[in-house]
Amino acid sequence: MTLQLDTLGELQRLYDELVENAKTCRLDRYATSEKDGRSRWLWSRFVPQTSHAKVKGIYLYGGVGTGKTMLMDMFFEQLPCNWRKKRIHFHDLMLNVHSRLQRHKGVADPLEAVAGELSDESILLCLDEFMVTDVADALILNRLFGHLFTNGVILVATSNRAPDNLYEGGLQRDLFLPFIATLKERCIVHEIGSYVDYRKMTSAQQGFYYIGKHSSVLLNQKFRQLIGENVAVPKEVEVIMGRKLQVPFSATGCAYFRFEELCDRPLGAADYFGLFKNFHTLALEGVPIFGLSNKSAAYRFVTLVDVMYENRARLLCSAEGTPSELFDRIMTITDAKRAGPTRTSSRSAKSDVSDICVDNELGFAKDRTVSRLTEMNSREYLDQHAEMLLAQKQQAIA
């Protein structure tokens, strides 16, 4: 708790500086018209400007379940409602950026145009789960955030990884390194060093996570119980930029997929975000133990859980093991060195216990996924989900 209090002190420092410099930071959305925003961007095309904010942001990093997102959300909720602010997940931000880049094809510097739009909408950007695994994202981040910071954007970010460890071992990482320097220059880096995973301190229960011989039967029965007398039918949903996703069975906001239909296909965060704009509950059948032979599926499953958690969606699933057991064969380089060569040399079939996958990004991400799967099956999380559905129904009636 002391470590969380230290972090609250840093956030309080930032809040006080923002209030003191609100005018010079152009935080008030009503003090800056849309027309002024366009004029600033147009003028900057001819006269290079350096208008970095006087206030430095914060980059919070630490282990899973240590309260980073909760603290950032508390900070965000206390900010004045008239400020130009946005709270968004990293996956969602990058999907937004790539979508805007498509619209700005043919512009001399589309990233500058996108950054101009983003900074006109929000000067204070609260970014959750900063995690770079995609080479396309890695190669544009330095220029994108260079433009954003020049436009005065202030960043508050959370991550499981220190800035120096972002995109570690990634393709063409040398081109990503300048972004790390920029990030450390524009943000105060603060570690939450707790070793306690507070998500695992919830009232743990089995929830809708089924393991064992009859797990798929139990999953199917629970799905049918949730949809009641409604008939589950196939449905096509639009996800992003005209792309469609086929849902095998759906009814009353609930979707049913086999694991391979959702994680063994070339799908990504855009597809999953689109899915949960249409559904609040996912039944996922047959989650396997992950290893070297299904590493790509493991990455997609991690992204799927991230998106579900961000949307406070409900998960029903049948799996080959507990959340922790699903990732037993996934190791970071450091873990592999500790384990020794006997466990890491095999590249055998999926059924082989020694099908070890040594992957730094996945090795770090697995702890977050196990933690979130645990919380998503807790009484507290499921009660929050039920309250969210009730509020949505009441809003629809009103």
Salt bridges, closest charged atoms under 4 A:
GLU10 OE1 - ARG13 NH2 3.66
GLU17 OE1 - ARG13 NH1 3.31
GLU34 OE2 - ARG38 NH1 3.20
ASP73 OD1 - ARG87 NE 2.80
ASP109 OD1 - ARG143 NH2 2.78
ASP109 OD2 - HIS147 NE2 3.30
GLU112 OE1 - ARG45 NH1 3.21
GLU117 OE1 - ARG100 NH1 2.96
GLU117 OE1 - ARG103 NH2 3.89
GLU117 OE2 - HIS104 NE2 2.67
ASP120 OD1 - ARG40 NH2 2.95
GLU121 OE1 - LYS86 NZ 3.46
GLU121 OE1 - ARG100 NH2 2.98
ASP128 OD2 - ARG87 NH2 3.34
GLU129 OE1 - ARG368 NE 3.78
GLU129 OE2 - ARG372 NH2 2.53
ASP137 OD1 - HIS98 NE2 2.72
ASP164 OD1 - LYS184 NZ 2.99
GLU168 OE1 - ARG161 NH2 2.79
GLU238 OE1 - LYS244 NZ 3.72
GLU260 OE2 - ARG258 NE 3.29
GLU261 OE2 - ARG258 NH2 3.06
ASP271 OD1 - ARG243 NH2 2.92
ASP306 OD2 - HIS91 NE2 3.97
ASP306 OD2 - ARG368 NH2 2.82
ASP306 OD1 - ARG372 NH1 2.88
GLU310 OE2 - ARG87 NH1 2.48
ASP335 OD1 - ARG338 NH1 3.14
ASP359 OD2 - LYS295 NZ 3.49
GLU361 OE2 - ARG161 NH1 2.68
GLU375 OE1 - ARG199 NE 3.28
GLU375 OE2 - ARG312 NH2 3.84
